[in-house]
Amino acid sequence: MNFKDRRILVTGGAGFIGSEVTLQLIKLGANVTVLDNFSSGKRKYLPKSNKLRIVKGDIRKKELVRRIIKDHEGVIHLAALPFIPDSFFYPGEFFDVNTNGTVNMLWNAIKTKTVETFVHISTSEVYGSAQFVPMDENHPTTPHSTYAVSKLAGDRAVFTLHKENGFPAVVIRPFNSYGPRFTEPYIIPEIINQIIRGTKELTLGNIHSSRDFTFVEDTANSMIKALQEKKAVGEIINVGSGNEIQIKNLASKITKLSKRKIKIRYDESRERPYDVNRLICNNKKARKILKWKPKISMDKGLLFTYKWAKKNPIKFSAPFKRWYYKN
Ligand SMILES: NC(=O)c1ccc[n+]([C@@H]2O[C@H](COP(=O)([O-])OP(=O)(O)OC[C@H]3O[C@@H](n4cnc5c(N)ncnc54)[C@H](O)[C@@H]3O)[C@@H](O)[C@H]2O)c1
């Protein structure tokens, strides 16, 4: 897809990954509509541009989605409740947004007749802990949280609706992403925030688990490529760097950026229950079909993120205090 003046809808476009997708699409010349309820996304993360239209609204609203999606040629669907610890407190809301919201988006896309490709953003969490590494798209799905189950149900709905209707859809499964404009206390923002607040001792749970981190510019780029590449239609594609790092090693890498002496302490009370202990991406399919590869090294990406966080301090609220679950 040549993006010049193409009309692309980005749900969750004010969020961490969505704002990067929006920026890149605008740079490519697309006209972008962001649909976001701003539960975690922020207006200030979006650029000022005459190529951008921002709609405040909920992906679960049938009439609104029907009206907004009309006339768009591509959809990148990122809007979701993404933070696993929140799903311990509000499992029902996760299914409502991540599963039902996804069905509402896709069903309305099918009805428009203008949408050429629908890219659904899933997650590596649907696989659960690695049973073999690196994890390809045939890895069994044994999700460990209601977040992951609600995302997997969304994926399967996208896949069946794609088959039943012959409608062009792609499922992208990103492994962990990091970078500036984060919105949730994911592990890297959590470590950076503790350091910025001046701690002499990082307190972390699950330090022995390992993850595969990709810089957000690379993650976002894979989603745009998925919209472009005809061969991606009907495919599930993993997106990740292919490199594994243990959380305690990640923490010491980040502490070095502060140039201060900081200890790392394991705190059992911060341990997530039933956590996934290992995720590493096999990105062969993304390389082949999307012609995608990660470009930013972890050292460069972490430095960039750390500098951004120092300039843009964010105070996160605890899951049970978050306003949007109360509405
Ligand atoms: N961050 C990661 O490492 C990661 C990894 C794998 C998959 N993902 C997936 O990528 C997507 C984006 O994640 P993120 O980390 O950028 O999270 P995020 O919270 O920053 O972005 C989600 C966006 O969706 C919006 N939103 C939430 N509920 C909505 C609703 N009902 N209607 C409209 N908008 C709504 C939020 O305001 C926010 O802007 C999610 O689908 C997530 O599951 C993220």
The ligand as an SDF file (V2000), in Angstrom:
LIG
                    3D

 44 48  0  0  0  0  0  0  0  0999 V2000
    3.2730   -2.8310   25.0650 N   0  0  0  0  0  0  0  0  0  0  0  0
    3.6290   -4.0600   24.7470 C   0  0  0  0  0  0  0  0  0  0  0  0
    4.7410   -4.5170   25.0810 O   0  0  0  0  0  0  0  0  0  0  0  0
    2.6850   -4.9530   23.9820 C   0  0  0  0  0  0  0  0  0  0  0  0
    3.1190   -6.2450   23.6450 C   0  0  0  0  0  0  0  0  0  0  0  0
    2.2590   -7.0680   22.9240 C   0  0  0  0  0  0  0  0  0  0  0  0
    1.0270   -6.6100   22.5310 C   0  0  0  0  0  0  0  0  0  0  0  0
    0.6290   -5.3560   22.8700 N   0  0  0  0  0  0  0  0  0  0  0  0
   -0.6930   -4.9170   22.3940 C   0  0  0  0  0  0  0  0  0  0  0  0
   -0.5060   -3.6940   21.6950 O   0  0  0  0  0  0  0  0  0  0  0  0
   -1.6530   -2.8570   21.8560 C   0  0  0  0  0  0  0  0  0  0  0  0
   -1.2290   -1.4970   22.3920 C   0  0  0  0  0  0  0  0  0  0  0  0
   -0.6150   -1.6700   23.6480 O   0  0  0  0  0  0  0  0  0  0  0  0
    0.1210   -0.4670   24.3790 P   0  0  0  0  0  0  0  0  0  0  0  0
    1.2040   -1.0500   25.1840 O   0  0  0  0  0  0  0  0  0  0  0  0
    0.4160    0.6060   23.4110 O   0  0  0  0  0  0  0  0  0  0  0  0
   -1.0130   -0.0190   25.3970 O   0  0  0  0  0  0  0  0  0  0  0  0
   -1.6560    1.4070   25.6750 P   0  0  0  0  0  0  0  0  0  0  0  0
   -2.4900    1.2630   26.8940 O   0  0  0  0  0  0  0  0  0  0  0  0
   -0.6230    2.4590   25.6740 O   0  0  0  0  0  0  0  0  0  0  0  0
   -2.5740    1.5950   24.4080 O   0  0  0  0  0  0  0  0  0  0  0  0
   -3.9110    1.1680   24.3380 C   0  0  0  0  0  0  0  0  0  0  0  0
   -4.7340    2.3290   23.8320 C   0  0  0  0  0  0  0  0  0  0  0  0
   -6.0880    1.8970   23.7130 O   0  0  0  0  0  0  0  0  0  0  0  0
   -6.9430    2.8910   24.2750 C   0  0  0  0  0  0  0  0  0  0  0  0
   -8.1640    2.1900   24.7020 N   0  0  0  0  0  0  0  0  0  0  0  0
   -8.3110    1.3050   25.7280 C   0  0  0  0  0  0  0  0  0  0  0  0
   -9.5820    0.8790   25.7990 N   0  0  0  0  0  0  0  0  0  0  0  0
  -10.2440    1.5040   24.7830 C   0  0  0  0  0  0  0  0  0  0  0  0
  -11.5920    1.4570   24.3440 C   0  0  0  0  0  0  0  0  0  0  0  0
  -12.5130    0.7060   24.9600 N   0  0  0  0  0  0  0  0  0  0  0  0
  -11.9430    2.2160   23.2830 N   0  0  0  0  0  0  0  0  0  0  0  0
  -11.0190    3.0110   22.6560 C   0  0  0  0  0  0  0  0  0  0  0  0
   -9.7340    3.0950   23.0380 N   0  0  0  0  0  0  0  0  0  0  0  0
   -9.3540    2.3380   24.0800 C   0  0  0  0  0  0  0  0  0  0  0  0
   -6.1200    3.4950   25.4020 C   0  0  0  0  0  0  0  0  0  0  0  0
   -6.5580    4.7870   25.7860 O   0  0  0  0  0  0  0  0  0  0  0  0
   -4.7290    3.5110   24.7970 C   0  0  0  0  0  0  0  0  0  0  0  0
   -4.4900    4.6950   24.0900 O   0  0  0  0  0  0  0  0  0  0  0  0
   -2.6030   -3.6180   22.7510 C   0  0  0  0  0  0  0  0  0  0  0  0
   -3.5360   -4.2790   21.9320 O   0  0  0  0  0  0  0  0  0  0  0  0
   -1.7060   -4.6210   23.4780 C   0  0  0  0  0  0  0  0  0  0  0  0
   -2.4380   -5.7600   23.8400 O   0  0  0  0  0  0  0  0  0  0  0  0
    1.4300   -4.5150   23.5850 C   0  0  0  0  0  0  0  0  0  0  0  0
  1  2  1  0
  2  3  2  0
  2  4  1  0
  4  5  1  0
  4 44  2  0
  5  6  2  0
  6  7  1  0
  7  8  2  0
  8  9  1  0
  8 44  1  0
  9 10  1  0
  9 42  1  0
 10 11  1  0
 11 12  1  0
 11 40  1  0
 12 13  1  0
 13 14  1  0
 14 15  2  0
 14 16  1  0
 14 17  1  0
 17 18  1  0
 18 19  2  0
 18 20  1  0
 18 21  1  0
 21 22  1  0
 22 23  1  0
 23 24  1  0
 23 38  1  0
 24 25  1  0
 25 26  1  0
 25 36  1  0
 26 27  1  0
 26 35  1  0
 27 28  2  0
 28 29  1  0
 29 30  1  0
 29 35  2  0
 30 31  1  0
 30 32  2  0
 32 33  1  0
 33 34  2  0
 34 35  1  0
 36 37  1  0
 36 38  1  0
 38 39  1  0
 40 41  1  0
 40 42  1  0
 42 43  1  0
M  CHG  2   8   1  16  -1
M  END
$$$$
